[in-house]
């Protein structure tokens, strides 16, 4: 759905939710995955973004109207918009990309 409609939908999700809301959004910014293993220690998983990444304009491909870190939809802007909505419902936001599937970015509203 278009960005403005998704903000309205998020507000409705938070309004009717009594507990946690989790959403997943596609993230256009590429990352490199690094897995460091040390004996007798847990593995360290790192996602490192490219310092030379420049946002591209997203074109609708039949699946996504917009993606995180595309031009005009930078993570900082989207997170700010989400924070404004979350504050209305006394919710906090956690944001995370998973090592195993870094194309998706998760937002958890508690």
Buried (B, 14 or more C-beta within 10 A) or exposed (E): EEEEEBBEEBBEBBEEEEEEBEBEBBBBBEBEEEEEEEEEEEEEEEEEBEEEEEBEEBEEEEEBBBBBBBEEBBBEEBBEBBEEBBEEEEBEBEBEBEBEEBBBBBBBBE
